[in-house]
Amino acid sequence: MIKKLSEFKYNDEGIIKIVNGEGRVRRRLFDMGVTPGARVILRKKAPLGDPLEFTLRGYELTLRKVEADYVLCEITKEGKK
């Protein structure tokens, strides 16, 4: 199943498939290690749902929901709701 990073639930795991966006946004995501093939896990979600904290390439990465909307992942393990 394909999901946006912004749609992940607590402890969902996935593999990044597509990074959308253009220009600065896409370049910034790539610079932070958000690239196709990387494994990502949602660790924390702020009370109002923004920002989101992920484990990616061995470090913790916090993204705003609008940034996470650009990233499509294939779910490998579903977490809690």
N, C-alpha and C positions, 0 to 999 in steps of 0.2 A: 504494500500500500504506500502511496506517495502522499506526503504531508509537507506543509510549510513548517519551518522551525517555529513560527509564531503559534502554530496549532498543537505543538507538543504538549503532552500532559507530564506530570511529575514522573521522573525516571524512564521516560520513553528513550529508546536508543535508536539511532539510525545512521545511515551512510549518506553523506551529501552527494547528490546527483547533479543538480543544476544550481548555478548562482546567477540569478537574473540581475537586472539593473544596468545602468550605464555610467560611464565616466568615473567620477570621484567615489561614488557609493560602491560600485563594483571593485574598484581598485583598493579601497579601504578594507572591504571584506576579505579580499585576497591577501592583503598585507597582514591581517590578523590571523591568517591560517584557515579561513573558511574557503576551502577549495574542494572540488569534486574528489570523492574517494575517502575523505576524512570521516572518522567515526565521531559522533556527537551524542551527548546525553544531557537531557534537561535536569539540572540539579535543584534550582530554586526559581520561584516565581514570586514577584512582589505582590502584596495584598490586592492591588488593583490590576494585576496582570502585566505591568510594565515597570521596570525592565525584567528580562529573563536571564538567568545565569546557566551557562552550559559548561560541560567539561569537553574540551576539544584539544587533541594533540598533547595531552598531559597537563594542561593548564586550565584555569577557570576563566571564561570569557563572558562578559555581560553585554547583551545587545538590547537595544530598544525594540519594541514590537514592530515598528515600521522597517527596521533593518532586517529583522528575522523574516519578514514577509518575502524578501527577495530570494530566500534559500529554500530549495526543494530537496527533500530527503526521502529515502526509502526506509520505512520502519523495519527494524530487525528484531526489536523486543518492545512490547507494550508495557508501560508502567501502570501506576495507580491512577485512578481518575480524580 
